[in-house]
């Protein structure tokens, strides 16, 4: 199991990407405030790195940020998926006292729980549960929404639960913005409880974050819903209707979880799923992010899949050059802000010995291609109603592959509400065409999900797919 450790950026890079916690030089444009960044895409860390935190007792540091000891997993985990490993109070960075003395929007608890990774092995995942101060006014007991965050990065300091406590991390070495707070707080305002997953390896210091891995993300999200029921003081129960919410990387996670729920977590009463801009076809998404403002996301996905799968590791090892090894190692501790400033608009051909892009290389490497093919979302019928939204101008998580997911699901008889978001072109490859639909659709997405949590039926519009962009 790959382990992370602190190392200096000036240290030699022994493998394709070490997965170790590193330090970067001062950020370019360090005073820049990134208001919101989301993306998904398709990268690698040496699986032989030893556990610095657990072996030496020293804390793990990532780009000058000390990761709390809470995030270091124990050597043994519970047997049940979703079982709590530990909890502690989590102070929200954005909170105000309510008139009744309770904090607004709620009271948060940091979580570590057990899940199962894509290799079928136990894994510790961290996250957060928030008990809302607002009353639930819908029918039935207070419901739960499991939130899958959009892209935060691959460094442990980028974890969504960490961002709830530290909405802005800016120290000259890393830049992370907790942009998902807007959606989370809007959901809490409806009276629904929220649980947020940090995904596999993001936050937890025992391995590299397996970015955009369908099974890892889907399992982690469903197990977060299970874990929420056992949080001390939580008002949600096994009878609480559960919704899944995610955009971009989170949209892929929620879409995957909706497909996996019948076989992996039938005990989670899934009432509805919102999947915004889901990266369903990673081969297409790799082409979208290569050379874009968030080219660093390509490094994250290649590193993650190479860590998890020997066939992908062999393909990357055979084609990576020295610059690529250094870039992937550096990216493995970056947050989105770091990636925008340090790797923005880089073409992956600069990282390969042949000058070909990662996408072109994987396309002609049968075993590596098979790894991405196994990540395809849309081969299973999702449970419950799903709202799939995609911006027709999205060039980071391409619109066409998201629409194809809708067609695939409709063909399987899914109860699907497909929503194509039509906006003008706001700039090629600079994230604006990807971010704008997130903002413009958020209110409608939360309203749709709230209706499902209230027990209202959803009507599929699959019959009109041929007429929709």
C-alpha positions as CSV (number, residue, x, y, z in Angstrom):
1,X,0.0,0.0,0.0
2,X,1.5,3.3,-1.0
3,X,2.4,5.6,1.8
4,X,3.0,9.3,1.9
5,X,5.9,11.1,3.7
6,X,7.2,14.6,3.9
7,X,10.1,15.4,1.6
8,X,11.7,18.5,0.2
9,X,11.0,19.5,-3.4
10,X,14.8,19.6,-3.9
11,X,15.2,15.9,-3.1
12,X,15.7,13.5,-6.0
13,X,12.6,12.0,-7.5
14,X,13.1,8.2,-7.3
15,X,10.0,7.1,-9.2
16,X,7.4,8.3,-11.6
17,X,5.8,10.2,-8.8
18,X,6.5,9.5,-5.2
19,X,3.1,10.2,-3.6
20,X,5.2,11.7,-0.8
21,X,4.2,14.9,0.9
22,X,6.4,17.6,-0.6
23,X,7.1,21.3,-0.4
24,X,6.9,23.6,-3.3
25,X,8.6,26.9,-3.9
26,X,6.6,30.1,-3.4
27,X,3.5,30.2,-5.5
28,X,3.5,32.4,-8.5
29,X,0.9,35.2,-8.0
30,X,0.6,34.2,-4.4
31,X,-1.8,37.0,-3.7
32,X,-4.3,35.7,-6.2
33,X,-7.6,34.6,-4.7
34,X,-9.2,31.7,-6.6
35,X,-12.9,32.1,-6.1
36,X,-13.8,28.6,-7.3
37,X,-12.2,25.8,-9.2
38,X,-13.8,22.5,-10.2
39,X,-12.7,19.8,-12.7
40,X,-12.3,16.2,-13.4
41,X,-9.9,14.2,-15.4
42,X,-7.6,11.5,-15.6
43,X,-2.2,9.9,-12.9
44,X,0.9,8.1,-10.4
45,X,2.8,7.4,-7.3
46,X,5.3,4.8,-6.4
47,X,3.5,2.0,-4.5
48,X,6.6,1.3,-2.4
49,X,6.9,4.5,-0.3
50,X,7.0,3.8,3.4
51,X,4.7,5.3,6.0
52,X,6.6,8.2,7.5
53,X,3.8,9.2,9.9
54,X,3.0,5.7,11.2
55,X,6.6,4.4,11.1
56,X,8.3,7.3,12.8
57,X,5.5,9.0,14.7
58,X,6.3,12.2,13.0
59,X,3.4,14.3,11.6
60,X,2.8,14.3,7.8
61,X,3.3,17.7,6.2
62,X,2.2,18.6,2.7
63,X,3.4,21.9,1.2
64,X,4.0,23.5,4.5
65,X,0.7,22.3,6.0
66,X,0.8,19.9,8.9
67,X,-1.9,17.3,8.5
68,X,-3.6,16.6,11.8
69,X,-2.9,13.2,13.4
70,X,-6.6,12.4,13.0
71,X,-6.0,11.7,9.3
72,X,-3.5,8.9,9.9
73,X,-5.3,5.6,9.6
74,X,-4.8,2.8,12.2
75,X,-3.2,-0.4,11.2
76,X,-6.5,-2.3,11.6
77,X,-9.9,-1.4,10.4
78,X,-13.5,-2.6,11.2
79,X,-14.9,-5.3,9.0
80,X,-18.1,-3.5,8.0
81,X,-18.2,-1.0,5.2
82,X,-19.2,2.4,6.6
83,X,-18.2,1.6,10.2
84,X,-16.8,4.5,12.0
85,X,-13.1,4.3,13.0
86,X,-13.0,7.6,14.9
87,X,-14.7,11.0,15.2
88,X,-13.9,14.4,16.6
89,X,-15.5,17.8,16.7
90,X,-14.9,19.8,13.5
91,X,-15.0,23.6,13.8
92,X,-16.5,25.1,10.7
93,X,-14.5,28.0,9.2
94,X,-17.7,29.7,8.1
95,X,-20.2,29.7,10.9
96,X,-22.2,32.2,12.9
97,X,-24.2,31.9,16.2
98,X,-27.9,31.3,15.7
99,X,-30.7,33.1,17.6
100,X,-31.3,29.9,19.6
101,X,-27.6,29.6,20.5
102,X,-26.9,26.8,18.0
103,X,-24.3,27.5,15.4
104,X,-25.4,28.2,11.8
105,X,-25.6,26.4,9.5
106,X,-24.9,23.4,11.8
107,X,-22.6,21.4,14.0
108,X,-19.8,19.5,12.3
109,X,-18.0,16.2,13.1
110,X,-14.9,15.0,11.5
111,X,-15.0,11.3,10.5
112,X,-12.9,8.4,9.6
113,X,-14.7,5.3,8.3
114,X,-14.0,2.0,6.6
115,X,-14.6,1.5,2.9
116,X,-13.5,-0.9,0.2
117,X,-11.1,0.1,-2.6
118,X,-11.1,-0.8,-6.2
119,X,-8.9,-3.8,-5.5
120,X,-11.4,-5.1,-2.9
121,X,-9.2,-4.3,0.0
122,X,-10.2,-2.3,3.2
123,X,-9.3,1.3,3.2
124,X,-9.8,4.2,5.7
125,X,-11.6,7.2,4.3
126,X,-12.1,10.6,6.1
127,X,-14.8,13.1,5.7
128,X,-17.3,15.2,7.7
129,X,-20.9,15.1,8.9
130,X,-22.9,18.3,9.5
131,X,-26.0,18.2,11.7
132,X,-28.1,21.2,10.4
133,X,-29.5,23.9,12.7
134,X,-32.5,24.3,10.3
135,X,-35.5,22.1,10.8
136,X,-36.6,19.6,8.1
137,X,-40.0,20.7,6.9
138,X,-40.5,17.9,4.3
139,X,-42.2,14.6,4.9
140,X,-40.5,11.8,6.8
141,X,-37.5,11.9,9.1
142,X,-34.6,14.2,8.5
143,X,-32.9,13.2,5.2
144,X,-29.3,12.9,4.4
145,X,-27.3,14.2,1.4
146,X,-23.9,12.6,0.7
147,X,-21.8,15.2,-1.0
148,X,-19.0,14.3,-3.4
149,X,-16.8,17.3,-3.9
150,X,-15.5,18.6,-7.1
151,X,-11.8,18.5,-7.7
152,X,-9.8,19.8,-4.8
153,X,-6.4,18.3,-5.7
154,X,-4.2,15.4,-4.7
155,X,-2.4,16.8,-1.6
156,X,-3.8,15.9,1.8
157,X,-4.1,19.6,2.7
158,X,-6.8,19.8,-0.1
159,X,-9.2,17.4,1.6
160,X,-12.8,18.6,1.6
161,X,-13.2,18.1,5.3
162,X,-10.0,20.1,5.9
163,X,-11.5,22.9,3.7
164,X,-14.6,23.1,5.8
165,X,-12.4,24.1,8.7
166,X,-10.0,26.2,6.6
167,X,-12.0,27.8,3.7
168,X,-8.8,29.4,2.4
169,X,-5.4,27.8,2.7
170,X,-2.7,30.2,1.4
171,X,0.8,30.0,2.9
172,X,3.1,30.7,0.0
173,X,3.5,27.0,-0.8
174,X,-0.1,25.9,-1.5
175,X,-3.4,27.5,-2.4
176,X,-6.7,25.7,-1.6
177,X,-10.3,27.2,-1.6
178,X,-13.2,25.4,0.0
179,X,-15.6,26.3,-2.8
180,X,-18.0,23.4,-2.1
181,X,-19.2,25.3,1.1
182,X,-21.8,27.2,-1.1
183,X,-23.6,24.0,-2.1
184,X,-23.2,22.3,1.2
185,X,-24.6,25.3,3.1
186,X,-27.5,25.6,0.7
187,X,-28.4,22.0,1.3
188,X,-28.2,22.4,5.1
189,X,-30.6,25.4,4.8
190,X,-33.2,23.0,3.5
191,X,-33.0,21.0,6.8
192,X,-31.2,18.0,5.3
193,X,-28.1,16.7,7.0
194,X,-24.9,16.5,5.0
195,X,-22.0,14.1,5.0
196,X,-19.0,14.9,2.9
197,X,-16.4,12.3,1.7
198,X,-12.7,13.1,1.3
199,X,-12.4,10.2,-1.2
200,X,-9.8,7.5,-1.0
201,X,-6.3,8.9,-0.2
202,X,-7.3,12.5,0.1
203,X,-6.7,13.6,3.6
204,X,-5.9,10.1,4.9
205,X,-2.2,9.9,4.9
206,X,-1.6,6.3,4.0
207,X,-1.8,6.5,0.2
208,X,-2.1,8.8,-2.8
209,X,-5.5,10.0,-3.7
210,X,-7.0,7.8,-6.5
211,X,-8.4,10.6,-8.5
212,X,-11.5,9.9,-10.6
213,X,-11.5,6.1,-9.8
214,X,-15.1,5.0,-10.3
215,X,-15.1,2.2,-7.7
216,X,-13.1,4.1,-5.0
217,X,-15.2,7.2,-5.3
218,X,-18.6,5.4,-5.5
219,X,-17.8,3.2,-2.5
220,X,-16.4,6.1,-0.5
221,X,-19.6,8.1,-1.1
222,X,-22.0,5.3,-0.2
223,X,-20.0,4.3,2.9
224,X,-20.0,8.0,4.0
225,X,-23.8,7.8,4.0
226,X,-23.6,4.6,6.1
227,X,-21.1,6.2,8.5
228,X,-23.3,9.3,9.1
229,X,-26.0,7.2,10.8
230,X,-23.5,6.2,13.6
231,X,-22.2,9.7,14.3
232,X,-22.9,10.6,18.0
233,X,-25.7,13.1,18.1
234,X,-26.8,12.6,14.5
235,X,-30.5,12.8,13.8
236,X,-30.4,10.7,10.6
237,X,-31.2,7.0,10.8
238,X,-31.3,4.0,8.6
239,X,-34.8,5.2,7.6
240,X,-33.7,8.6,6.4
241,X,-34.0,9.2,2.7
242,X,-30.6,9.7,1.1
243,X,-29.6,11.9,-1.8
244,X,-26.3,12.0,-3.6
245,X,-24.9,15.3,-4.8
246,X,-21.8,16.1,-6.9
247,X,-20.5,18.2,-9.8
248,X,-17.4,17.4,-12.0
249,X,-15.3,14.9,-10.1
250,X,-18.2,14.8,-7.7
251,X,-20.6,14.3,-10.5
252,X,-18.6,11.2,-11.6
253,X,-18.6,10.0,-8.0
254,X,-22.3,10.4,-7.5
255,X,-23.1,8.8,-10.9
256,X,-20.9,5.9,-10.1
257,X,-22.4,5.5,-6.6
258,X,-25.9,5.5,-8.1
259,X,-24.9,2.6,-10.3
260,X,-23.2,0.7,-7.5
261,X,-25.8,1.2,-4.8
262,X,-28.0,-1.9,-5.7
263,X,-25.0,-4.3,-5.4
264,X,-22.7,-2.5,-2.9
265,X,-25.0,-0.6,-0.6
266,X,-28.7,-1.7,-0.9
267,X,-29.2,-0.6,2.8
268,X,-28.8,3.0,1.7
269,X,-32.3,4.3,0.9
270,X,-31.4,6.2,-2.2
271,X,-34.1,8.8,-3.1
272,X,-32.3,10.7,-5.8
273,X,-28.9,11.6,-7.3
274,X,-27.6,14.8,-8.8
275,X,-24.7,14.2,-11.2
276,X,-23.4,17.5,-12.7
277,X,-20.8,17.4,-15.5
278,X,-19.9,13.8,-14.8
279,X,-16.6,12.5,-16.3
280,X,-18.1,9.2,-17.5
281,X,-15.6,8.5,-20.2
282,X,-12.1,9.2,-18.9
283,X,-10.5,8.8,-22.4
284,X,-12.6,11.7,-23.6
285,X,-12.0,13.7,-20.4
286,X,-8.2,13.3,-20.7
287,X,-8.4,15.0,-24.1
288,X,-10.5,17.8,-22.6
289,X,-8.1,18.6,-19.8
290,X,-4.8,18.1,-21.7
291,X,-3.4,21.6,-22.3
292,X,-6.2,23.3,-20.4
293,X,-5.9,25.5,-17.3
294,X,-6.3,22.4,-15.2
295,X,-3.8,20.2,-17.0
296,X,-2.6,19.2,-13.5
297,X,-5.7,17.0,-13.2
298,X,-4.3,14.8,-15.9
299,X,-1.3,14.2,-13.7
300,X,-3.6,13.3,-10.7
301,X,-5.6,10.7,-12.6
302,X,-2.6,9.1,-14.3
303,X,-0.8,8.9,-11.0
304,X,-3.8,7.5,-9.2
305,X,-4.5,4.8,-11.8
306,X,-0.8,3.9,-12.1
307,X,-0.7,3.4,-8.3
308,X,-3.8,1.2,-8.4
309,X,-3.3,-0.9,-11.5
310,X,0.0,-2.6,-12.6
311,X,-1.0,-2.4,-16.3
312,X,-1.4,1.4,-16.2
313,X,1.8,1.6,-14.2
314,X,3.8,-0.3,-16.8
315,X,2.4,1.8,-19.6
316,X,3.3,5.0,-17.9
317,X,6.8,3.8,-16.8
318,X,7.5,2.9,-20.4
319,X,6.6,6.3,-21.8
320,X,7.3,8.9,-19.1
321,X,10.4,11.2,-19.4
322,X,12.3,12.9,-16.6
323,X,10.2,16.1,-16.9
324,X,7.1,14.0,-16.6
325,X,8.3,12.2,-13.5
326,X,9.1,15.5,-11.9
327,X,5.7,17.0,-12.9
328,X,3.8,14.0,-11.5
329,X,5.7,14.0,-8.3
330,X,5.1,17.8,-7.8
331,X,1.4,17.5,-8.8
332,X,0.9,14.7,-6.2
333,X,0.9,17.3,-3.4
334,X,-0.9,20.1,-5.3
335,X,-4.3,21.6,-4.7
336,X,-6.3,23.1,-7.5
337,X,-4.8,26.6,-7.0
338,X,-1.3,25.2,-7.2
339,X,-2.1,23.3,-10.3
340,X,-3.6,26.3,-12.0
341,X,-0.5,28.4,-11.3
342,X,2.1,25.7,-11.7
343,X,0.9,23.4,-14.5
344,X,-1.8,25.4,-16.2
345,X,-2.0,24.9,-20.0
346,X,0.8,22.3,-20.1
347,X,0.4,19.7,-22.8
348,X,1.2,16.2,-21.6
349,X,3.4,15.5,-24.6
350,X,6.1,17.4,-22.7
351,X,6.0,14.6,-20.1
352,X,6.5,11.7,-22.5
353,X,9.6,10.3,-24.2
354,X,7.8,10.2,-27.6
355,X,6.2,13.6,-27.4
356,X,2.8,12.0,-27.7
357,X,0.0,12.9,-25.3
358,X,-1.0,10.5,-22.5
359,X,-4.3,10.1,-24.2
360,X,-2.7,9.0,-27.5
361,X,-0.4,6.6,-25.7
362,X,-3.1,5.0,-23.7
363,X,-5.3,4.6,-26.8
364,X,-2.7,2.3,-28.4
365,X,-1.7,0.4,-25.3
366,X,-4.4,-2.3,-25.0
367,X,-3.8,-3.1,-21.3
368,X,-3.7,0.6,-20.3
369,X,-6.8,1.3,-22.4
370,X,-8.6,-1.6,-20.7
371,X,-7.9,0.1,-17.3
372,X,-9.8,3.2,-18.4
373,X,-12.5,1.2,-20.1
374,X,-13.3,-0.4,-16.7
375,X,-13.8,3.1,-15.4
376,X,-16.6,3.8,-17.8
377,X,-19.8,5.0,-16.1
378,X,-23.0,4.1,-18.0
379,X,-22.7,0.3,-18.2
380,X,-25.1,-0.2,-15.3
381,X,-28.6,1.1,-14.6
382,X,-28.5,3.7,-11.8
383,X,-30.8,3.3,-8.8
384,X,-33.6,5.7,-8.2
385,X,-34.1,9.0,-10.1
386,X,-31.1,10.9,-11.4
387,X,-30.7,14.4,-12.6
388,X,-27.8,14.7,-15.0
389,X,-26.8,18.2,-16.0
390,X,-24.1,19.2,-18.5
391,X,-23.1,22.5,-20.1
392,X,-23.2,22.3,-23.9
393,X,-20.0,24.4,-24.1
394,X,-18.1,22.4,-21.4
395,X,-14.7,21.7,-22.9
396,X,-13.0,20.5,-19.8
397,X,-15.4,17.6,-18.9
398,X,-16.7,17.4,-22.5
399,X,-20.5,17.8,-23.0
400,X,-20.6,15.0,-25.6
401,X,-19.4,12.3,-23.2
402,X,-21.8,13.4,-20.5
403,X,-24.7,13.4,-22.9
404,X,-23.7,9.9,-24.0
405,X,-24.0,8.8,-20.4
406,X,-27.6,10.1,-20.4
407,X,-28.3,8.1,-23.6
408,X,-26.7,5.0,-22.1
409,X,-28.8,5.3,-18.9
410,X,-32.0,6.0,-20.8
411,X,-31.3,2.8,-22.9
412,X,-31.3,0.9,-19.6
413,X,-34.6,2.2,-18.5
414,X,-33.3,4.7,-15.9
415,X,-35.6,7.4,-14.4
416,X,-33.5,10.2,-15.8
417,X,-34.0,14.0,-15.8
418,X,-31.5,15.2,-18.4
419,X,-30.7,19.0,-18.4
420,X,-28.5,20.5,-21.0
421,X,-27.3,23.9,-19.9
422,X,-27.0,26.3,-22.8
423,X,-24.7,29.2,-22.2
424,X,-22.5,31.2,-24.6
425,X,-18.8,30.3,-25.1
426,X,-17.0,32.0,-22.1
427,X,-13.5,31.1,-23.2
428,X,-11.7,28.0,-24.4
429,X,-9.9,25.7,-22.0
430,X,-9.8,28.3,-19.2
431,X,-12.4,26.5,-16.9
432,X,-15.1,29.1,-17.4
433,X,-17.2,26.9,-19.7
434,X,-17.0,24.2,-17.0
435,X,-17.6,26.4,-13.9
436,X,-20.5,28.5,-15.2
437,X,-23.0,25.6,-15.3
438,X,-22.0,24.7,-11.8
439,X,-23.2,28.1,-10.6
440,X,-26.2,28.6,-12.8
441,X,-27.6,25.1,-12.2
442,X,-26.9,24.8,-8.5
443,X,-30.2,26.2,-7.2
444,X,-32.3,24.1,-9.5
445,X,-30.2,21.0,-8.7
446,X,-30.7,21.4,-5.0
447,X,-34.5,22.1,-5.4
448,X,-34.8,18.9,-7.5
449,X,-32.9,16.9,-4.9
450,X,-35.0,18.3,-2.0
451,X,-38.2,17.2,-3.8
452,X,-36.8,13.7,-4.0
453,X,-35.9,13.8,-0.3
454,X,-39.5,14.9,0.4
455,X,-40.8,11.8,-1.4
456,X,-42.0,13.6,-4.5
457,X,-41.8,11.5,-7.7
458,X,-39.6,12.4,-10.6
459,X,-40.6,12.2,-14.2
460,X,-38.0,11.0,-16.7
461,X,-37.5,13.0,-19.9
462,X,-35.6,10.2,-21.8
463,X,-38.3,10.2,-24.5
464,X,-37.2,13.7,-25.6
465,X,-33.4,13.0,-25.6
466,X,-33.3,13.0,-29.4
467,X,-34.5,16.6,-29.3
468,X,-32.1,17.9,-26.6
469,X,-28.7,19.2,-27.2
